[in-house]
Amino acid sequence: MWEILQTYPKGSAATHWTIKKVYKDIWQLDLPSGYRLEYTVLNKERVVFVLFIGNHDDAAAYLRGKKKH
């Protein structure tokens, strides 16, 4: 998983992981057992900042909080 984030942080057909954009600068990687990893990417450095790791319900609550700001 970490190799995919380093190589294709915004997703690619080359990976079986589901990566999608869920907010203007937040990407989500679907993990096993209903967990989510949400992160942002600095394009120049290709640095991935993990913002949240948790289950589906907690991920939805996190995103609702981001959209209020």
DRENVO-868364 format. One record per atom (N, C-alpha, C): atom name; z, x, y; residue in three letters. Coordinates in nm, 4 decimals. Layout:
N
(pt CA,(Z,X,Y),ala)
...
***
This chain:
69
(pt N,(0.0000,0.0821,-0.1184),met)
(pt CA,(0.0000,0.0000,0.0000),met)
(pt C,(0.0000,0.0869,0.1255),met)
(pt N,(0.0825,0.1916,0.1297),trp)
(pt CA,(0.0895,0.2747,0.2501),trp)
(pt C,(-0.0422,0.3472,0.2740),trp)
(pt N,(-0.1100,0.3851,0.1676),glu)
(pt CA,(-0.2405,0.4508,0.1822),glu)
(pt C,(-0.3409,0.3558,0.2465),glu)
(pt N,(-0.3372,0.2297,0.2067),ile)
(pt CA,(-0.4270,0.1286,0.2649),ile)
(pt C,(-0.3968,0.1126,0.4135),ile)
(pt N,(-0.2689,0.1062,0.4503),leu)
(pt CA,(-0.2342,0.0920,0.5915),leu)
(pt C,(-0.2791,0.2130,0.6729),leu)
(pt N,(-0.2754,0.3299,0.6133),gln)
(pt CA,(-0.3201,0.4496,0.6847),gln)
(pt C,(-0.4719,0.4546,0.6975),gln)
(pt N,(-0.5415,0.4073,0.5946),thr)
(pt CA,(-0.6869,0.4175,0.5924),thr)
(pt C,(-0.7558,0.2962,0.6547),thr)
(pt N,(-0.7096,0.1762,0.6200),tyr)
(pt CA,(-0.7714,0.0506,0.6672),tyr)
(pt C,(-0.6640,-0.0413,0.7248),tyr)
(pt N,(-0.5995,-0.0055,0.8343),pro)
(pt CA,(-0.4884,-0.0867,0.8839),pro)
(pt C,(-0.5268,-0.2285,0.9258),pro)
(pt N,(-0.6554,-0.2509,0.9543),lys)
(pt CA,(-0.6990,-0.3845,0.9942),lys)
(pt C,(-0.7782,-0.4543,0.8845),lys)
(pt N,(-0.7675,-0.4017,0.7634),gly)
(pt CA,(-0.8309,-0.4650,0.6486),gly)
(pt C,(-0.9682,-0.4097,0.6175),gly)
(pt N,(-1.0098,-0.4334,0.4929),ser)
(pt CA,(-1.1394,-0.3870,0.4459),ser)
(pt C,(-1.1677,-0.4534,0.3117),ser)
(pt N,(-1.2940,-0.4680,0.2810),ala)
(pt CA,(-1.3320,-0.5192,0.1497),ala)
(pt C,(-1.3012,-0.4176,0.0401),ala)
(pt N,(-1.2704,-0.2944,0.0807),ala)
(pt CA,(-1.2421,-0.1880,-0.0157),ala)
(pt C,(-1.1039,-0.2015,-0.0798),ala)
(pt N,(-1.0246,-0.2950,-0.0331),thr)
(pt CA,(-0.8897,-0.3121,-0.0853),thr)
(pt C,(-0.8690,-0.4524,-0.1409),thr)
(pt N,(-0.7792,-0.4650,-0.2375),his)
(pt CA,(-0.7472,-0.5971,-0.2917),his)
(pt C,(-0.6339,-0.6636,-0.2150),his)
(pt N,(-0.5727,-0.5919,-0.1212),trp)
(pt CA,(-0.4648,-0.6482,-0.0412),trp)
(pt C,(-0.5218,-0.7449,0.0616),trp)
(pt N,(-0.4511,-0.8533,0.0879),thr)
(pt CA,(-0.4933,-0.9491,0.1886),thr)
(pt C,(-0.4318,-0.9090,0.3222),thr)
(pt N,(-0.5177,-0.8727,0.4167),ile)
(pt CA,(-0.4755,-0.8348,0.5508),ile)
(pt C,(-0.5449,-0.9280,0.6487),ile)
(pt N,(-0.4668,-0.9869,0.7396),lys)
(pt CA,(-0.5277,-1.0774,0.8378),lys)
(pt C,(-0.4577,-1.0629,0.9721),lys)
(pt N,(-0.5320,-1.0940,1.0765),lys)
(pt CA,(-0.4771,-1.0921,1.2112),lys)
(pt C,(-0.4070,-1.2260,1.2331),lys)
(pt N,(-0.2775,-1.2218,1.2701),val)
(pt CA,(-0.2016,-1.3457,1.2852),val)
(pt C,(-0.1607,-1.3740,1.4295),val)
(pt N,(-0.1794,-1.2779,1.5158),tyr)
(pt CA,(-0.1487,-1.2942,1.6579),tyr)
(pt C,(-0.2317,-1.1906,1.7316),tyr)
(pt N,(-0.2340,-1.1946,1.8632),lys)
(pt CA,(-0.3261,-1.1095,1.9389),lys)
(pt C,(-0.3203,-0.9615,1.9024),lys)
(pt N,(-0.2037,-0.9087,1.8701),asp)
(pt CA,(-0.1941,-0.7674,1.8329),asp)
(pt C,(-0.1109,-0.7459,1.7062),asp)
(pt N,(-0.0961,-0.8510,1.6260),ile)
(pt CA,(-0.0148,-0.8432,1.5048),ile)
(pt C,(-0.1008,-0.8721,1.3823),ile)
(pt N,(-0.0922,-0.7817,1.2856),trp)
(pt CA,(-0.1622,-0.7953,1.1584),trp)
(pt C,(-0.0603,-0.8235,1.0495),trp)
(pt N,(-0.1025,-0.8949,0.9461),gln)
(pt CA,(-0.0133,-0.9298,0.8361),gln)
(pt C,(-0.0727,-0.8865,0.7030),gln)
(pt N,(0.0086,-0.8211,0.6238),leu)
(pt CA,(-0.0284,-0.7813,0.4880),leu)
(pt C,(0.0531,-0.8669,0.3931),leu)
(pt N,(-0.0142,-0.9439,0.3079),asp)
(pt CA,(0.0547,-1.0275,0.2102),asp)
(pt C,(0.1006,-0.9422,0.0934),asp)
(pt N,(0.2284,-0.9487,0.0646),leu)
(pt CA,(0.2898,-0.8722,-0.0434),leu)
(pt C,(0.3206,-0.9642,-0.1616),leu)
(pt N,(0.3529,-0.9092,-0.2769),pro)
(pt CA,(0.3888,-0.9921,-0.3925),pro)
(pt C,(0.5126,-1.0781,-0.3649),pro)
(pt N,(0.5262,-1.1833,-0.4423),ser)
(pt CA,(0.6421,-1.2735,-0.4383),ser)
(pt C,(0.6599,-1.3442,-0.3046),ser)
(pt N,(0.5508,-1.3644,-0.2304),gly)
(pt CA,(0.5570,-1.4403,-0.1058),gly)
(pt C,(0.6102,-1.3641,0.0138),gly)
(pt N,(0.6198,-1.2339,0.0044),tyr)
(pt CA,(0.6676,-1.1554,0.1174),tyr)
(pt C,(0.5524,-1.1139,0.2079),tyr)
(pt N,(0.5864,-1.0861,0.3331),arg)
(pt CA,(0.4879,-1.0481,0.4336),arg)
(pt C,(0.5333,-0.9217,0.5044),arg)
(pt N,(0.4370,-0.8384,0.5412),leu)
(pt CA,(0.4617,-0.7225,0.6250),leu)
(pt C,(0.3780,-0.7443,0.7502),leu)
(pt N,(0.4430,-0.7506,0.8649),glu)
(pt CA,(0.3711,-0.7709,0.9899),glu)
(pt C,(0.3833,-0.6451,1.0745),glu)
(pt N,(0.2722,-0.6072,1.1358),tyr)
(pt CA,(0.2671,-0.4791,1.2057),tyr)
(pt C,(0.1638,-0.4827,1.3160),tyr)
(pt N,(0.1696,-0.3826,1.4012),thr)
(pt CA,(0.0696,-0.3611,1.5043),thr)
(pt C,(0.0130,-0.2208,1.4859),thr)
(pt N,(-0.1053,-0.1979,1.5392),val)
(pt CA,(-0.1743,-0.0697,1.5204),val)
(pt C,(-0.2126,-0.0123,1.6565),val)
(pt N,(-0.1790,0.1151,1.6770),leu)
(pt CA,(-0.2293,0.1876,1.7936),leu)
(pt C,(-0.3616,0.2495,1.7520),leu)
(pt N,(-0.4709,0.2015,1.8081),asn)
(pt CA,(-0.6042,0.2421,1.7640),asn)
(pt C,(-0.6317,0.3909,1.7771),asn)
(pt N,(-0.5957,0.4506,1.8882),lys)
(pt CA,(-0.6286,0.5919,1.9092),lys)
(pt C,(-0.5658,0.6803,1.8028),lys)
(pt N,(-0.4377,0.6576,1.7759),glu)
(pt CA,(-0.3649,0.7430,1.6827),glu)
(pt C,(-0.3673,0.6895,1.5398),glu)
(pt N,(-0.4148,0.5660,1.5217),arg)
(pt CA,(-0.4104,0.4970,1.3916),arg)
(pt C,(-0.2678,0.4952,1.3374),arg)
(pt N,(-0.1748,0.4712,1.4282),val)
(pt CA,(-0.0341,0.4617,1.3916),val)
(pt C,(-0.0014,0.3153,1.3668),val)
(pt N,(0.0664,0.2889,1.2563),val)
(pt CA,(0.1077,0.1528,1.2209),val)
(pt C,(0.2561,0.1395,1.2515),val)
(pt N,(0.2905,0.0422,1.3362),phe)
(pt CA,(0.4296,0.0104,1.3651),phe)
(pt C,(0.4672,-0.1158,1.2897),phe)
(pt N,(0.5584,-0.1030,1.1955),val)
(pt CA,(0.6046,-0.2195,1.1195),val)
(pt C,(0.6995,-0.2982,1.2093),val)
(pt N,(0.6676,-0.4265,1.2273),leu)
(pt CA,(0.7478,-0.5145,1.3117),leu)
(pt C,(0.8413,-0.6016,1.2299),leu)
(pt N,(0.7989,-0.6363,1.1079),phe)
(pt CA,(0.8746,-0.7319,1.0272),phe)
(pt C,(0.8350,-0.7191,0.8810),phe)
(pt N,(0.9343,-0.7260,0.7928),ile)
(pt CA,(0.9113,-0.7396,0.6491),ile)
(pt C,(1.0059,-0.8477,0.6006),ile)
(pt N,(0.9539,-0.9486,0.5348),gly)
(pt CA,(1.0386,-1.0560,0.4844),gly)
(pt C,(0.9571,-1.1623,0.4150),gly)
(pt N,(1.0236,-1.2738,0.3829),asn)
(pt CA,(0.9543,-1.3809,0.3113),asn)
(pt C,(0.8689,-1.4647,0.4067),asn)
(pt N,(0.7936,-1.5556,0.3491),his)
(pt CA,(0.6978,-1.6367,0.4257),his)
(pt C,(0.7658,-1.7153,0.5373),his)
(pt N,(0.8762,-1.7818,0.5065),asp)
(pt CA,(0.9440,-1.8639,0.6075),asp)
(pt C,(0.9972,-1.7797,0.7225),asp)
(pt N,(1.0569,-1.6665,0.6908),asp)
(pt CA,(1.1082,-1.5787,0.7956),asp)
(pt C,(0.9946,-1.5183,0.8782),asp)
(pt N,(0.8819,-1.4904,0.8148),ala)
(pt CA,(0.7651,-1.4386,0.8870),ala)
(pt C,(0.7144,-1.5420,0.9868),ala)
(pt N,(0.7104,-1.6686,0.9451),ala)
(pt CA,(0.6661,-1.7754,1.0351),ala)
(pt C,(0.7609,-1.7878,1.1541),ala)
(pt N,(0.8907,-1.7774,1.1300),ala)
(pt CA,(0.9890,-1.7842,1.2390),ala)
(pt C,(0.9710,-1.6659,1.3343),ala)
(pt N,(0.9463,-1.5484,1.2800),tyr)
(pt CA,(0.9239,-1.4301,1.3631),tyr)
(pt C,(0.8028,-1.4509,1.4539),tyr)
(pt N,(0.6927,-1.5006,1.3984),leu)
(pt CA,(0.5730,-1.5220,1.4789),leu)
(pt C,(0.5933,-1.6297,1.5854),leu)
(pt N,(0.6667,-1.7362,1.5519),arg)
(pt CA,(0.6947,-1.8381,1.6533),arg)
(pt C,(0.7695,-1.7768,1.7701),arg)
(pt N,(0.8624,-1.6871,1.7412),gly)
(pt CA,(0.9367,-1.6192,1.8473),gly)
(pt C,(0.8466,-1.5327,1.9328),gly)
(pt N,(0.7480,-1.4656,1.8724),lys)
(pt CA,(0.6543,-1.3806,1.9467),lys)
(pt C,(0.5661,-1.4652,2.0391),lys)
(pt N,(0.5283,-1.5833,1.9956),lys)
(pt CA,(0.4364,-1.6663,2.0734),lys)
(pt C,(0.5048,-1.7293,2.1950),lys)
(pt N,(0.6380,-1.7329,2.1957),lys)
(pt CA,(0.7113,-1.7890,2.3095),lys)
(pt C,(0.7156,-1.6914,2.4270),lys)
(pt N,(0.6946,-1.5637,2.4016),his)
(pt CA,(0.7053,-1.4613,2.5077),his)
(pt C,(0.5765,-1.4461,2.5824),his)
***
